[in-house]
Amino acid sequence: MKTCAQRVEYYLKQIKEKNNELNIFLEVLEEDALKRARELDEKPQEQRGKLFGKCIAIKSNIFKEGVVCSCASKTLENVKAIYNSDVVQYVEKEDAIIIGVVNNDEFAQGSTGEHSYFGKTLNPKNTNIIPGGTSSGSAAAVAASMCDIALGTDTGGSCRNPASHCGVFGLKPSYGRVSRYGVVDSSMSFDQVGVLSNSIEDMDLILEVIGKQSERDATTLQIEDFTSKNTKIEKIGILKGVDELIADEEIKKIYHNSISHLKAKGVEIIEVSIEHMKLGVAAYYPIVYTEVFSGTRKFDGVKYGQNINEVAQSELQLRMKGGELITQSEFEGAYYKKALAVRELLKEEFQEVFTQVQAILLPTTPKLPHSFDETLTPEEEYAYDAFTVLANLAGICSGVVPKAIVETTRGNTPIGMQLMCNIGEENTLFSAMKLLK
Ligand code: GLN
């Protein structure tokens, strides 16, 4: 086994070689990481933590004390975190090494990795196509072998969508599974800290460290802390009507291959129905717009940073203005309340489905990632989220398994499949992901 210092040096070399082109890391904590690695190497075997020597990259909306947490926005361009987020504190306590801060769509708004103030991140697997977002840098860092594990956040698919496009594993834990203390919110009733990794084992391992209640985050689930154990998977559901929502044949093919693969492993595949599935995107966005508007009012440039209304880029501007409009009294009940009602219906429907099956299989995105020279309207971009937002609306957990790299007109294109499990059932999720792999 390599020493911690050798591991850090290896990743630093990867970053040095590739970061100029790929634009993944916003800041590399070279000296800190090396110093810490050398200290860890001195630690006696029996005192070593669960994440000993694992090199971790963090999304730029996660606080590490003394390090800039720009959220990839001009708004907080030079603002440094004054304390550690719970997740950083937890992983460091278990001897992980934070190697740097990675790029993302501004304030975690978007689906493509193109909306950072610091420029787009390229997809290490194919530099013509988007890496996906908003945790673009987190997925790309793992895909480009620049770290062992990356932390991201997932509001409506931001860990899973880039995991699929970059060909790595992605996890959105159940809402409240992981503390968001010290994480800048994007949309507080949906956000969850998630994981990008090259293996399910690493994902499982880090969730054991970060998946617990926190006194500093009242939204953390009041359930037992996550401890890893295998679950026997017997029944997996597929959703009625998914096929007609898939826009690209390649995805349809991998989805059906995945069904056959699971059947061959002895899993019973049961067709179940989420009637309001098609309303996912329509319900998600009014809630996000509203929460983005209210959540960003604190960035008025008075206490720190610059006024977000003046310096934010177009996608964030659209959402802040949209949120302001939606919350005006003349629209009361027209959008936000209806969206909340659909969210409740979806929650109930998922609870009913999970009485019949242990997990649900579905594609990650309905369409293949576009190339950088294609320009999408906001509606076209939001269409990527049709399958991922369902888990955030229902508060359940979900993970992505890389399934194939297909040759398309845009070149090599990774495709990942998604599994969803009930609230707090990450063990079932990991077991199902291992079967799907
Ligand atoms: N694409 C979704 C959105 O734009 C999800 C973003 C996220 O998960 N942070 O809101």
Residues whose N, C-alpha, C, O or C-beta is under 5 A from the ligand:
A	BS01	LIG	A108 Q109 G110 S111 G133 T134 T153 D154 T155 G156 G157 S158 S186 D385
